[in-house]
Amino acid sequence: MRGNLVPPAASLCAAALTLSFLAAPAAATPSVAIPPHPALPRAAAPPRVPGATHSLRLVPLGPGHRAAPGHGRVRGPQGLPAREVPPFSLVGIVWDDATTELRGRAQVRTRPLGGRSWSEWRDVQTHDDDRPDLDSPESRAGTLRGSTAPLWVGASDAVQVRVNPEPAAGGRLAEGTALPSGMRVELVDPGHDPAPGRPRAGRGRSAPPPAPGPSDEEAASSAANFPLAPLGATEIPAVGRPESAKDVEATHVDGTNVAEGHPISDGHGAADPEAEPTDRPQQGAPDSGADNGDGSADVDDSDSDADFDAGRYVGPRPRIVTRAGWGADESIREKGFVYNKTVHAAFVHHTASGNGYGCGQSPSVIRGIYRYHVVSSGWRDIGYNFLVDKCGTVYEGRAGGVAKPVRGAHTLGFNTNSMGIAVLGTFGRSDPSSAALTAVATLSAWKLGLYGVNPAGTTTLVSGGGNLFKKGTSVRLRAISGHRDGFATECPGDQLYNRLGTARSTASRLQGR
């Protein structure tokens, strides 16, 4: 069952902004007050619920707006004039057709909750390549929408949006560079952190009423982590080696709660007969055994499963905050879980949601991304298998059990037999914290070790189709890869990608290799 989207607002009659205003640099944009408007009263604060999504359709900004015939696109800039809205903390833009790209520049500015000054205009990453495979059952369900990456802006109560198409040669708008149709801005309220446990009744006090039991979805999500943690646990404790070797028992999938229409398989079936296997290294990747420039080297370990000694090289298990711990609303995701046969590789991502969050806000950021993936983008659950914040805390992502081979929606074309680890933040120019890098290495050493994979080695995955490799192509990849190794994207940002060599060598050492 999916959460209900707030119906798009009626067509706005506010005056359109001029193109010259849209073209002005962010620094030149004055801070303005929102004019009073009888049709747009200040919205009352939402009730204390797990979260909410407010969806507003973008409208033409300036003259020359018209449809681009036959392609589900529109010409000219679109946006949303400044307006007050119910409180939100995360923002993104979605559109009708998941196969249509947004070719242009999207920007938002927001006003802090209860404040008067506006933020500067901030760019929203227009390409969200962390997504389900287009031919997967998750995609064929017909619920997917095109979407930007989400942007964390903090508690806000007003927003303004502008999206300019990418001009073709000569500055004219070509048909292929018009904007997608049905664009909407999604304003996500992540809700409140889970309530602390009730205190025990003292002498002379009556016992508090019993808390309601977990829903079926909550119980199933929590039970998938047995025996690593008891039902309802908010975290899975860290354990060292050799105790972590026992976690291999938790990798077993018995078919219980497997989502209908999602059989446990390698997900690809017969290979494309026209595809030619390739072992060429990815963008900037050295060949197996070559030095990475940081003292580490890749090892050709693609056949490690043949000599798999269960538990021998399982790294220490990190502390993992469960979905109950970060407050996942289990009622909005689809029921059941989807599994791969195994886990051969870890793809590292950044969420591109910005770095302006505190570690205490991490659960809220994750709840916001979760709602954006499910309610706004139409996915069955949050896309990543794990998330890591700047303080090095590891969070459970997609439901189904942290030790099990849960199929995520993180690397278009390579979601099968892999896992996705997303570091909260944007790392094109900003450096990831050492705590986050250590967490990525520790998590990889544990999870890949459960499946007999050397984090410093390489493996072969079959492409499900993308912009680098045709569907059915066998591709040699590092066991710990960046998202850009399987898809032409900037993710996980240069500063994080350039440090993955250290993560590989650290993870291999933690496995005792």
Protein Blocks (a to p, Z undefined) as FASTA:
>chain_A
ZZdddddddddfbdcddfklmmpcfklpccddddddfklccdddddddfbdcddddddde
dehiacdehilpaedjdddddddddddfbdcdddfblmbccedddddddddehiabdcdd
ddddfbdcbccdfkbmklmnopaccddddddebjafbdcddddddddehhiacfklmcce
hiacddddebjadddddddddehiacddddddddfklmmmmmmmpckbcehiabdcdddd
fklmmmmmmmpcghiapaehiacdehnmpadfkbccdfbdcehiacehiaehlopacddf
klmmmmocghklgccddddddfklnopafklpcedjdddfbdfbdcdddehlojabcfkl
mmmmmmmmmmmmmmmnopabdfbfbdcdfkopacdfbehijkbccdcdfbghilgopacd
ddeddfklbccdfklmmmmmmmmmmmmmmnopafkbccddddebiakbcghiacdddfbd
cfklmoccfbebjklmmmmmmmmmmmmmmnoZZ
